[in-house]
Amino acid sequence: MWWMRKLAKNVGLARLKHTTSSGNSTDQSLAIIGVPFAKGQSKQGVELAPDLLRQRNLTQVLQSVDDRLVINDYGNLKYSVDERLLKQQREHYSHIRNYADFMACNRALIGQVQKMLEQNSQFLTIGGDHAIGFGSVAGHLQHTPNLSLVWIDAHADINLHNTSQSGNIHGMPVSFLLEQLRGTWQHAGLDEIAPNCLPKDQLVYIGLRDVDPYEAFIMNKIGIRAYAMDSIDRVGVPKIIEMTLDALNPQNKIHVSFDIDALDSHVAPSTGTAVRGGLTLREGISIVEALRDTKRVQGVDLVEINPKLGSEHDVRTTVDSGLEILKSMFGYRRSGAWSNIDTGILG
Ligand SMILES: [Mn+2]
């Protein structure tokens, strides 16, 4: 397959760059990892998204935004489940579906993200369901402890093992990341696999509109900044962006975890837990543009695109929306850009 050939080429390139880099190179390089993980929820199909985005010319689309960006596609993540994790699942987390798979996949992703950041200036993780947000952000935190997280989503994904109604672990990844909730996962060995965690004041949610009662309680109790759709309606996206950036430490790098269901189901219908009344595509683009313009975004996730849900047209619409978000995230300017052209034309 073409992307595997490209992968082999790019891995060679990344190594070369890594070994010859003087350490202060201004080269921008973006690592891409696909994580075809679907066991955080119950619908099949979300595991097809990484390869579908590649077929829809993901790298070419990003390259067209910035021709100086070096893009290194690391292919799709592989993992294997060991007996120790199955034992943990049986003993402590039996009501969570696929806990052992979740942990095995995220452990592998934590290592992969650290490796990619040693070799590249930025990375993009493509899901899969949002359960992989744990490994993607946790890996980022192990490489860059001073990190801020913007979680753009219809859902808060902050359930605990004892508050989740469904047992679907894609509704829990944030609780694995937060310093203040570590104690609730005492059997998960988090201090061993991801000792650096996120302080609650460096997390901002944008786009919420379907939050469980226990999630709302937890967020309120520990004081998490969340701009749900009603806040956006009251003050508008520009103000939400301003408040988000004011809240985050300006010295920190930023991780943007973008769940496609943050967008309204009209522009992103092919997703497992679509909710009406979400962000318009323009609002989504405005938000990621503003984050990008800080020049501090170092890690991005795009998750929950499910090509098996909806019609062919629905799938195309959803993938197109995802690509628009990624384009803006990695440099596309709606007002035009001239940094790459020969400007001698006007004499
Ligand atoms: Mn989510």
Boltz pocket constraint, residues with backbone or C-beta under 6 A from the ligand:
constraints:
  - pocket:
      binder: B
      contacts: [[A, 130], [A, 152], [A, 153], [A, 154], [A, 155], [A, 157], [A, 170], [A, 259]]
      max_distance: 6.0
